[in-house]
Amino acid sequence: MRIFQPERALIAREIREERQRELDSTLSQISKGRASCLPAPAPSLSLEAQFQMSLGKMREEVQRAKDVQTAHILRWLQS
């Protein structure tokens, strides 16, 4: 039986390599399938555009806070 040990080791290695290739192929197919289900990535904005959007949101929040305060003051004056 010792005569066949190198052949067995070679066969075992080839089987492992074949299984690894099959696993790689399967995982690749799964990842491609999942990637196809994902939504398209949003276009990236420049830093300047992000800053402008952030300023716009801040202005809206400040204006809303002013409107709320103004409404409270008007109610207080009317009472």
KAVENFEN-V648550 format. One record per helix or strand of 2 or more residues. SS is the DSSP state (H for helix, E for strand). FROM is the first residue (numbers start at 1). TO is the last residue. If there is no record, write none. Layout:
# KAVENFEN-V648550
ss & from & to
SS & FROM & TO
SS & FROM & TO
This chain:
# KAVENFEN-V648550
ss & from & to
H & 2 & 37
H & 47 & 78
